[in-house]
């Protein structure tokens, strides 16, 4: 999550979204409940292009949209 947050801060939304998509596949409940993951996922919903469907799905399931 730290690497993904760093990518997001550098305006590399698509690179930042990839680890969140992988984490969601491995441990979806943990990702949805982790406050350090919820904030970046919410921020990435409008900024990502390649992973947009996956990020929007994560945000919906986490109640962020």
N, C-alpha and C positions, 0 to 999 in steps of 0.2 A: 504494500500500500504506500510505503514511503516513496518508492521510485515513481509510482503513478502520480502521486501528488506533486512531486518535483517536475515531472513532465507537464502537468497541467499548469503549473506556475510559469513555465517557459513558453506558454501558448502552443503547446504541442498536444492538442486535445485528442487526436486519434491515437497517438502513442500512449497517452495516459489512459485511454479507455480500455486498451487491450488487457492489461493486468486485472482490471475489474471484471471483464468478461470471463477471464480464466478463473478468477477467484469465485465468481458466481457459479461456475460449473462445478468447482470442487467443493465449495461449502456455502450454499446459497443463504442459509439462515444466518450464519455468522456474518456474512457480508451485509445483509439487511439490518442487522442489529448493531453493527460496529459504527460508533459515531464518527470515527476518523475516516470511514469509507463513505458514509452517507453524505457528508458535505461535498466531497469531490464529485460523487455521482450526480448529485443535484446540480452542481455547477456545469458538469459536462453535457447535460441534456441538450443544451442549446448550442454547444460549441463543436461537437464532434460531427464528422461527415461519414466516415467509413464505418464506424461502429454505432451509428445513430440508433438503429433498430434495437440492438442489444442493450444499449444504455437506457433508452426509453423504457424498455421492458423491465430493466432492473429498477428504475425509478418508480414505475407503476407498482411493482410488487412490494417495494419498500415504503410505499405511501408518500412518496416525495413529489408526486404530480397530482 
